[in-house]
Amino acid sequence: MHSSLRTIVVVAVLSQVLWSQTKTVVLDSIRDNTLFESATGSLSAGADAGLFSGITGLGSIRRGLILFDIAGNIPDTATIQNVTLTLQLTQSGGGNLGVGLHTLLADWGEAGSIGGGMGGGAGGTALPGDATWIHTFSTSSFWTNLGGDFTATSSALTTVGSVNGPITWSSTGMVADTQAWLDNPLTNFGWAVVSDEISSGMARRFATREHGNLSFRPQLSVTYIPRAGSGEDFVLSGSVNGPLTLDPDLTATANDALFLHIESPMGAYDFFPHLLTAQLFTNGSPPFQAPFFPELYLDFTPGLFFPVIYLYSALANPFATAVLPPGGQTFVFAIPAGLNGLSLMIQAYSTLPSMNTGSFFTATDAFQLTFF
């Protein structure tokens, strides 16, 4: 049974197309600032309505900083599919300017400083906690490199002209950044908005989260798969010592009773064989999702994770119900001791092909059971 199922999964991984059922959230920035070239680190604009990038007419460099709360708004087991940043251009020099997003490598601050002349582009007096050209947090913490610590290669690059309006960035690099920040929130320091620093008089000003026009404020659109599954009439519900729920996050301790119920509410999957599987993993390190097989939330790669557990298999157990009965099927499991610090990802499958995903089987959403 185990080897045959692994064979099926490998074939499916090679043939599966991406799942089209996704969710999208639009996030407001939670912090933004500008680094103004200054040997003394005395300038900042943490509370200003403008974020600057490029070289001014006086030959001074400006670099923007921007941060969004990813982990606080997207489920921790989600798979990021697409990311788009929109900034409103409110002032520009002439010609076209390449503006890139570079992953920041250190935390930084935003205090109450306001930019001075040149529409804010001259910078204002940095306040305690502001990021400056030399400080991550003025005046106690410093960048390793003057002008900020960020990746040399941009995650996304777009050309910004001289006409005010919305400017967007979207790329696979931004998807990778956002997924990494979701998986490891402590590494999320946002992006540095860095322009082609070649010609003077090309600096751009973008609206910040403090801008008076709400529609001008920075927005990050993130599209993601929330928790695998085929999104059809095949549902897994569960509970610990209580009534069944569709809440995908449960907690349990030793001697608790885990209730799981597989059902096809409209009957589309009645009378078809089904499986109930699970996988243990260390808290905070959920199983890998194959990018071409997104409805599967279990990793069958030998030696990389805890083994897949077959809680129930109508295909392998001749004494069990061979097919899903009308009204579904309920299972009860006693939670053993010794699982502290671990979680269990649980998912059910039907052998009836999925119309939504094109796969030859259908998956429920996944449940995560955390032990404490």
N, C-alpha and C positions, 0 to 999 in steps of 0.2 A: 504493500500500500504506500509506504513512504517513498520508495524509489519511483513508483509510477506517478505519484502526485508531483514529485520534483521534476520529472520529465515533462509533465503537462505544463508546469509553471515555466520551465525554460522555453518551451515552444511558444507559450503565450507572450513571454517577454520579448521575443524576437518579432512577433507578429502584431502586437497590440498598438493601436493608434491612441493618441492622447485623448483623455476624457474631456468632454466638452462642458460638463456641468461644473461650474465654478462659482465663487463668490468674489465680490469686489468691495473694498473699503476705500474711502478717501480720507486721508489723514492730514491734519493741520500740523505745521511745524511746531515743535515745543521749545526750540531755541534757535536763534540765528544771530550773527554778528559779522563784522568785517575786520580783517587784519590790515592795518594801515602801516606801510613801510616807515619805520621809525627806529633808529638805533637805541633810543632810550625806552621804547615801549610805553610811551605816555599817551598814546591815542587809541580810541576804541569807539564803538557806536552800538552798544548792546541793546539799547531801547529805541534806536532810531527807526524811522519808517523805510530806510533804504539799506540795501546790501550791495556792496560794490565789488567789481571784478575787472581787472585790466590795469593799464598804465595811464595815469592822468596826463594832462597837457604839460605839467611841470616835471614829468618823468618819474613819478612816484607810484609804486606798485600797490594794488589793492587786491585782496583775496577774500572771498566770502566763505562763511561757515554756516552750515544748516544741519539740523537734527530732527528726526521724527521718531516717535515711540512705536516701534514695531511690535515688540513682545507684549505690550500692554493692550494691543488692539487686534491681534491675529492669533488664533489657536496655536499652541506650541508644537502641535504635530502636523501643521499645515504644510503643503508644498507650494512654494511661490511659483506662479506661472508668468506673470507680466508685471512690470513696474514702470510708471510714468511720473516724472516730476514736472510740475508746471510752475514757472515763475513769471511774474508780470514785469516786463521791461518798462521802466518809467522814465529813463533818460539814457541817451547814448551819444557817443562820438560818431564820426563818419565812417562809412565803409562797413565791411563784414568782419566779424571777429569770431574766431573759434573759442568756445567756452566749454571746458570739460569739468566733469565731476570726478574728484579723486577721493578715494576712501581715506578718511582720517584715521590716524594711528594712536591718538592720545585724546583724552578728555579735555574739555575746554569750557570756558564760562561766558555767561551773558549777564551783565549787571545793568545799571540804569543810565549809562552814558549816552549822550546824544551827539550826533555829528555836527561839525561846525559849518564853515562856509562851503561854497561850491555845491550847494544842494545837499549838504551832509558829507560830501566826498572828501572834505579836509579832515574829517574825524573830530572827535571831541575828547575832552580829558577823561582818560580811563579811570574807572572807579574800582574799588576792591572787588575781585571776583571776575572782572572783565578779561576776555582774551585780548591780547595785543600781539604785535609783531614778534615780541620775544617771550611773552608770558602765555601759558595756558590759563592760569588764573592770576590776575594781577593782585599783589606783586610777589606772591609767595611761590608760584610754580612756573617752570619754564619749559618751552619747547626744546627738543633736542636740536632742531634746526631752526634758524631764524626764518620767520615767515610761515611756520607751521610744519607739523609732521604728517605727511600723507604719502600715498603710493605714487611712484613716479609715473606709472601708466594710468590714464583715466579709465573709469568704468563706463563712461559715456561721453560723447562729444557732439555738440551741435553748433551750427553757424548762427550767430546772432547779428541781424542787420541793424539798421538805424531807425526802424519804424517801431514805435512803442506798441506793446501788446503782449499777449501770452507767448511764452517760449517754452518748449517741451524737450525733455530728454527721456529716452527709453532705450534699453539695451539688455542683452543677456548678462553683461557685467553688472548692471544694477540689480537684476534678478539674483545673481550670485551673492552680491553684497547683502541684499535684504534677507535672503535665506540664511546666510551666516549670522546676521544679527538676530534673527528669530531663534536660531538654534543656540546661540551663545550671546545673550543680551548684554553681558558685561563688555563685549567688544564693540558695541554700537556707539560710535562717536560721530556718525554722520558723514557728510561729504564736504570737502573743500571745493568751492566754485572758483576754478582757476582758468584764466584766459590765456590766449597766446600772448605772452609777455615780450613783444617784439617792438611795437611802435607806440610812441607817446600819443596822447589824445584820443585813445580808443576805449577808455574805460566805460563800463556799463553800470547802470544802477537798476536794481530789481527791488520790488516791494517786499517788505518783511511781514512778519506776523503782527507787527505793531501798526501797520498801515491803516489809515482811517477808512479806506474802502475795503470792506470785508471780502469782496469778490477778487481783489488784487492779491490777497495773502497767499503764501506758498501752499501748494497742495501736492500730496503724494498719493497716487492711485495705485493700489496693490490688488492684483487678481490672484486668487489662490484656490487650491483644492482643500476644503476644510478637513476632511478626515477620510480619504479614500471612499470606497463604496461605489456601486454602479448607479445609485439614484433611482431605483425602481421599486416595484411593489414587493419588496423583500426586506423585512425589517427585523433588526435585533434590538430587543429592549432588555434592561437588566436592573438589578437592585441589590443592595446589601441589607439584609434583615428588614426589608420593607416592601412597599408596593413597587411594581415595575415602573421604570422611567426611561425616557429617551435621552436623558442627560448622559453624554458620552464620557464623563469623568466621574469615577466612583472611587471611594476609599474603603479599606477594610483592614482588620487586624485578625490575629489568630482566634479561631473558633467562631468567627462570623459565618453566616450562610450567604453564598452568592447565588442569586436567582438569575437565570438567563432564559429568554423566550424568543424563539424564532417563529415568525409568522408572515404570511402573505395576506394582508388585509382584504385585498380584492380577489384573492384566490388564484392569481396568475401562476404562482409557483407551487400550488398544492399538487400533491401526487408525484413530485419530482424528488430524486435523492438529494441529500444535503449534507453538509459538513459543518462542524463547529470546531474552530482551531484557535490557538492562542500561542503567545510567545513571551517569555520572561525577558526583561531587560533592566539594566540599572536605571534608577530614577534619573530623568533628565537626558537620557540617551535612547530615544525610541528607535525601533527598527528602521532600517533604510527603506525608502520607497523607490523602486526602479522607475526611472523617468518615463519609460514607455509602457508601464504597467501600473497606472496610478490607483486602480481600485484595490490593489493588493497592499495591505499594510503589514505583511510579515516577510521576513527575509529568510529564504531557504538556502542561502550560501553556507556551506558546511564550514564550521570552525570560526566564523566571524561573530555570531551571536549565540545566545542560548538556543537549544533545539526548539523547533516548532512542536507544540503539544496538540495532539488530536483529542480534544475533549469528547467529541462524539463523531462517528462516521457511519452514516447509513450504508455506505459502500462496503465497509470492512466488517461490520458487526452483524452477523446473521440473526442475533437474538433481538436486535433493536428494530424499531419501525423503519421499514425500508424507504419510505417516502414521507414527505411532509404532509401531515394530516390537515384537513380543514380546521381552522382555528389555531393552528400552530402547535408547537411542542415546547415544553418547559423543562429545564434542567436545574438541579440544585447541587451545589458543590460546597463542602465544608472547607473553610480556609485553614490550612495547617500553620503551625508555628515556624519561625525561622525565615520569614520572607521580608523582614524589615529592610528598607532601602531599595526594594525592587518594585517593579510594576509589571502588569500583565496587559498586553494588547490582545483583544479578543475580536474575532470576526467570523461570520458565517457565510457559507457559499452554497449556491444551488447549481445543479448540473444543467439547468435550463439556460440556453444562451441569452446574453444580454442584448436587448435592442438598442440601448443607449450607447454602449461602449464598443459593440461589435465583437466582444469576447464570446467564447463558447460557454462561459459560465457567468453567474451573477453574484456579486458580493454585497453584503450589508455594509452600513457604516461600521467603523471600528469603535470598540469601547476600550477605554484605558482604566484599569483597576490598579490603584496605588496602595501599597501595603505600608503600614506604619506600626 
